[in-house]
Amino acid sequence: MVMSPSQTRTAPTTAIAVDYRQPTVEDGARLWEIASDSKVLDVNSSYSYVLWCHDFPTTSIVAEVDGRPVGFVTGYRRQTDPSTLMVWQVAVDDDVRGHGIAGTMLHRLFDRNQRSGVVAMHTTISPDNVASQRLFESVAQRRGLRFERRDLFGAGQFPDSHEPEDLYILEPDLIEP
């Protein structure tokens, strides 16, 4: 599941200085806060964010302003296909949205993982999250990747009132020999 749909915003009038880096265990609590503050992400336990920062720092990224994390992307390489980066969550603090942070995090994370063989990015997005669909479509277009949606998990597969999750695929077109 990825970032929350944002309200209509005007373009920011001032640029902000954003640093991007791998997460550390110390970031786990703040990532949990960012997810919780979003009011729309599936918030996992605080332990899961700390563990994620410990176990998956190379496939995740943190954006910070003035030394404080303001956004993150968590991801992992698929065990069955290590050339695919699966993006789990994307979140950006409400007060810094509109500065291109989410897109920049995805591009930088993809660039970093390409060096170790990643060629595709997958994510799941609920059908009503148009903002996230547009974010990933924009990333695919800018990188020259095919962008495709497939059914993945229906609402009936969840034990609660969770919406369906569609799989979004960003990958190069297959070249026929």
HELIX and SHEET records of a PDB file:
HELIX    1   1 VAL A   25  ASP A   27  5                                   3    
HELIX    2   2 GLY A   28  ASP A   37  1                                  10    
HELIX    3   3 SER A   46  ASP A   55  1                                  10    
HELIX    4   4 PRO A   57  THR A   59  5                                   3    
HELIX    5   5 ASP A   94  VAL A   96  5                                   3    
HELIX    6   6 ILE A  101  GLN A  114  1                                  14    
HELIX    7   7 VAL A  130  ARG A  143  1                                  14    
HELIX    8   8 ALA A  155  GLN A  157  5                                   3    
SHEET    1   A 7 ASP A  19  ARG A  21  0                                        
SHEET    2   A 7 ILE A  61  VAL A  65 -1                                        
SHEET    3   A 7 ARG A  68  ARG A  77 -1                                        
SHEET    4   A 7 THR A  84  VAL A  92 -1                                        
SHEET    5   A 7 ALA A 120  ILE A 125  1                                        
SHEET    6   A 7 GLU A 165  GLU A 171 -1                                        
SHEET    7   A 7 ARG A 146  PHE A 153 -1                                        
END                                                                             
